[in-house]
Amino acid sequence: MDLLLWITIGFIIIGFVVLASMKKGMEGKLAFITANMEDEESSTKAKSIIWWIVSTTIWGVVSMILIVWWFHNHFG
């Protein structure tokens, strides 16, 4: 197998591990925000949740690009 495939597989697996490990913390932050709407700390936690969503989206897009790139190089 070629290097691009291993990079793609590694990137996807590491991303899943990171997302799974952070999921519980994000659920806790969301519960804190819903319980304490007026607290200043809620704003900080909300920003971290937004950045988590943005980074998850970027990870997904990069994963799709790597998969398409590998198929293009392998079958094209």
C-alpha positions in Angstrom: 0.0 0.0 0.0 1.2 3.5 -0.6 2.0 6.3 1.7 -1.1 8.4 0.9 -3.4 5.6 1.9 -1.6 5.2 5.3 -1.7 9.0 5.9 -5.5 9.0 5.1 -6.3 6.0 7.3 -4.1 7.4 10.2 -5.7 10.8 9.9 -9.2 9.4 10.0 -8.5 7.0 12.9 -6.7 9.6 15.0 -9.5 12.1 14.3 -12.1 9.6 15.5 -10.1 8.9 18.7 -9.8 12.6 19.4 -13.5 13.3 18.8 -14.6 10.3 20.9 -12.3 11.4 23.8 -13.6 15.0 23.7 -17.3 14.2 23.3 -18.0 13.6 27.0 -16.4 16.9 27.9 -18.4 18.8 25.3 -21.6 17.2 26.6 -20.7 18.4 30.1 -20.0 21.9 28.9 -23.3 22.0 27.0 -25.1 20.9 30.2 -23.4 23.6 32.1 -24.4 26.2 29.5 -28.0 25.2 29.5 -28.2 25.3 33.3 -26.4 28.6 33.7 -27.4 30.9 30.8 -26.4 34.2 32.5 -23.0 33.1 33.8 -19.9 34.6 32.1 -18.2 31.2 32.2 -21.0 30.0 29.8 -19.7 32.3 27.1 -16.2 30.8 27.3 -17.6 27.2 27.3 -19.9 28.1 24.3 -16.9 29.4 22.4 -15.0 26.1 23.0 -18.0 24.1 21.8 -18.2 26.3 18.7 -14.5 25.7 18.0 -15.0 22.0 18.5 -17.7 22.0 15.9 -15.6 24.0 13.5 -12.6 21.7 13.9 -14.8 18.6 13.6 -16.2 20.0 10.3 -12.7 20.8 9.0 -11.5 17.3 10.0 -14.4 15.8 8.0 -13.7 17.9 4.9 -10.0 17.1 5.0 -10.8 13.4 5.4 -13.1 13.5 2.4 -10.4 15.3 0.3 -7.8 12.8 1.3 -10.1 9.9 0.3 -10.9 11.4 -3.0 -7.3 12.2 -3.6 -6.2 8.6 -2.9 -8.9 7.2 -5.2 -7.8 9.7 -7.9 -4.2 8.6 -7.6 -4.9 4.9 -7.3 -7.6 4.5 -10.0 -6.9 7.6 -12.2 
